Amino acid sequence: MKNERRGRVLVIDDEEGVRSFLAESLERDGHEVEQAEDGAAGLRAARDEPFDVVITDLKMPKVDGMGVVRALRVEQPDVELIVLTAHGDVSSAVEAMKLGVYDYLQKPLSGPAAVRNLVKGALERRSALASPREASSSRARLTFGAASMKPVVEALTKVGKTGATVLLQGESGSGKEVAARYLHETSPRASKPFVAINCAVLTEQLLESELFGHEKGSFTGAHAQRKGRIELADGGTFFLDEVGELRPSLQAKLLRVLEERRFERLGGTQSIEVDVRWIAATHRDLRAMVREGTFREDLYHRLAVFPIKLPALRERREDIVPLAEALVAELSAAAHRAPPKIDPALAERLRDAPWPGNVRELRNALERAMILAEGPVLGPEHLWLEETDTRAEPERAEGSLADLERQTIERTLASVGGNRRAAAQKLGIGLRTLYDKLKRYGLR
């Protein structure tokens, strides 16, 4: 099965065996890898074309690893750096980390898993710190003409200029992250990082480590110090998605950060100060959770300084077709193709559909339609709404819908190189649902 492309990596080392080992390990994991035999050659390669991650040895002829680190920190501040060091030269690696290097690996290398995990983490940090979409893009996703959206946009615009903590409430898929990005992009912190985390997708221990970071040896597998996402968001905006899923122990730790603007990494004793603008989002009723005793009242009041409720898509039907056109343009730009037009018959179907998954479901349905159409016009025959399309005659709907569903799943899997988790996300269904459908249709 073909791996999906994950990132471009440059490996710089004067030992051919080490270079080959690292390159092969990362290529097997789906990365595109280039090699350079010394620091000077590595800098030339990095200046010729962009890389997401650079792995460099410290001890090399011509230009050593520290020279590479210093040069790239100035010339390409967005690139993530990992250094290789011998056992007796850890102090140099620590010095490199002070210059912003993501992490270091000690020689001799223990196996491919270590470097793969480090590169994965480096790419995640690069993604978290990447420049956000333009404010106009986020605003376009929020404003079309529905009366229910006007007070929402007005509130977002006013509070965006301040540093107030905002609580975004609304059903799943209603656009809470788009609203959070709009708040960041219209704030004085727009040039600083926008860092997000979904509290519902990680185990408690992983979520705690992702939020606060950890020191080396703080738990099994903590081979090096790691900064948490709150620390990475310093000066910018931190978006806590699905905050209602936080366990009580993490609620207490998060409350302290909001109150004192400081925290400690897991296993650490040094207090770290942060200057972060907080935005939280939830589809749950936090006030009801407070009454039930499952969410801290003091944390709720800290988060709900400025609450904003986003309406469901079914409550803003006059926005559905303009929103669909904007989403088609966005999807087309990402796919480097001309945006197809929406047929009037499809526009009517879009306006009438229930959209229980809100904007997220609409986006996924349009992406599926674009895959099926492969032409300049999207028609009603290209629309597949999972278990909600009841317009067709019953005797035809089961067979035709099943065929369309199977074809869509096959094409989506092919488009993501067979990655089932990515396919489930593109299709807008859960991973378990995808597995059930693969079994039902006999797909591998």
DAFEN-V691927 format. One record per helix or strand. SS is the DSSP state (H for helix, E for strand). FROM is the first residue (numbers start at 1). TO is the last residue. If there is no record, write none. Layout:
SS_FROM_TO + SS_FROM_TO
//
This chain:
E_8_12 + H_16_28 + E_32_36 + H_39_48 + E_53_57 + H_65_75 + E_80_86 + H_87_98 + E_103_107 + H_112_128 + H_135_142 + H_147_160 + E_166_169 + H_176_185 + E_194_198 + H_204_212 + E_213_214 + E_226_227 + H_229_232 + E_237_241 + H_243_245 + H_248_260 + E_262_263 + E_266_266 + E_272_273 + E_277_282 + H_286_292 + H_297_303 + E_306_309 + H_313_315 + H_317_335 + E_341_342 + H_344_352 + H_358_373 + E_377_378 + H_380_382 + H_394_415 + H_420_427 + H_431_441
//
